[in-house]
Amino acid sequence: MKNLKFIFLLLLFSCISLGTSDMSQNTEKAYFAGGCFWCMEPPFEVLDGVLEATSGYMGGETRKSNL
């Protein structure tokens, strides 16, 4: 019975990991302009399919700005 539970869990986690790998390959980036950096994040963070919303300036050489 313990082996059956182990096999079931193994199959379950295998199926879950296969499903998530397909989604990560189909990601795209979108850029939006707004008046207030931090006021623009919350509306996008609650949308289905949005993985990350980051505020800041476009362009430049630095990875993270000091605002």
C-alpha positions in Angstrom: 0.0 0.0 0.0 2.9 2.4 0.8 4.4 1.7 -2.7 1.1 2.5 -4.3 0.9 5.9 -2.6 4.5 6.6 -3.6 3.8 5.7 -7.2 0.7 7.8 -7.2 2.5 10.9 -5.8 5.4 10.4 -8.2 3.0 10.4 -11.2 1.1 13.4 -9.9 4.2 15.5 -9.5 5.5 14.4 -12.9 2.3 15.6 -14.5 2.4 18.9 -12.7 6.0 19.6 -13.7 5.3 18.8 -17.3 2.4 21.3 -17.4 4.4 24.1 -16.0 7.3 23.8 -18.3 5.1 24.5 -21.3 3.8 27.7 -19.8 7.3 29.1 -19.2 8.3 28.8 -22.8 5.3 30.9 -24.0 6.1 34.1 -22.0 6.3 37.5 -23.5 7.2 41.0 -22.2 5.1 44.1 -22.4 6.0 47.7 -21.5 3.5 50.3 -20.3 4.0 53.9 -19.5 2.3 55.7 -16.6 2.6 58.8 -14.5 3.3 57.1 -11.1 5.6 54.0 -11.0 4.0 52.3 -8.1 0.4 53.1 -9.1 0.9 51.1 -12.3 2.0 47.8 -10.7 -1.1 46.7 -8.7 -3.6 46.6 -11.6 -1.3 44.4 -13.6 -0.2 42.1 -10.8 -3.8 40.9 -10.2 -4.4 39.9 -13.9 -4.3 36.2 -14.8 -1.2 35.3 -16.7 1.0 38.2 -15.4 4.1 36.8 -13.9 5.8 40.0 -12.8 5.2 43.7 -12.7 8.3 45.9 -12.2 8.4 49.7 -11.9 11.3 51.8 -13.2 12.8 53.7 -16.1 13.3 52.2 -19.6 16.8 52.0 -21.2 20.1 52.7 -19.5 22.9 50.5 -18.5 22.1 49.5 -14.9 20.1 46.5 -13.9 18.3 48.1 -11.0 17.9 51.9 -10.5 18.2 53.8 -7.3 14.9 55.7 -7.1 
